[in-house]
């Protein structure tokens, strides 16, 4: 069985809304959840990855992507 290949082209490329460049860096933020907050009932560390423009350091948000691809905000 063949796996469908996604079409990747310039029309769906993500660019920084601040400077227009398309190079990004991933950075991690760690959050501690106590056993009372954690769904597993044990102390947990949660890793949240955020994406920043490699040129101007602007943090990419869901709102930036919604604006760029003209999706309605929920």
N, C-alpha and C positions, 0 to 999 in steps of 0.2 A: 504494500500500500504506500502510495506517495504522500509525503507530508507537504501541505501547501506552504509555499514560501511567501513571506510578506513582501510587499512592494515598498522598497525604501528609496525615496527620492527627495529632492530639495523641497517639495511641496509640504512634506510633513516633518521637516527638520526644525528642531527647537533652537531658538536663538535668544540671547539675553535681551530683555525689553529695554534695558538701560543703555547698552553699548552696541547691540546688534551682532556681537560675536557668537560663535557656536562651540566654544571650548569650555568644558565644565569640570569641576573637581568635586568629588564626594567627600564629605566630612561627617564624622559621627558624633552624636551627642548621646550620653548615657544617662538613663533615668533609673532610680532605685524604686521598686515597688515593695512595700511591706507585705507580709503574708495576708493582712486584712484587705489589701487592695488587689492582690494578685489573683487571677482566676484559678491558679493551681493551688492556692492556699499556702504557698511557701514564699520566702523572700526571693525576689527576682530582680535582675538587672536587664533593662530593655534598651536595645540599641536602636536609635532613630537616625537614619541617614538623611542628610540634607545635601542639596546640590548648589554650588556657588559658581559664578562665572569666573573662569581662570584669568580673565583680563581685568575686570573691574570689581570683583568680589561681591557682586550683587547676589543675594540668596534667591533662588528660583522658588516661587510659591505656586500653589494650585490656582490662585487668581491670575497669575502671569500666564499660565498655560491656558486657562479658560479664555482670557482676552486674546491670546495669540491664535487659538484655533476656533474662536467664535462660538464656544459652547455656553449654553445658559448656565448661570450659577444656581446651585440648589440652596 
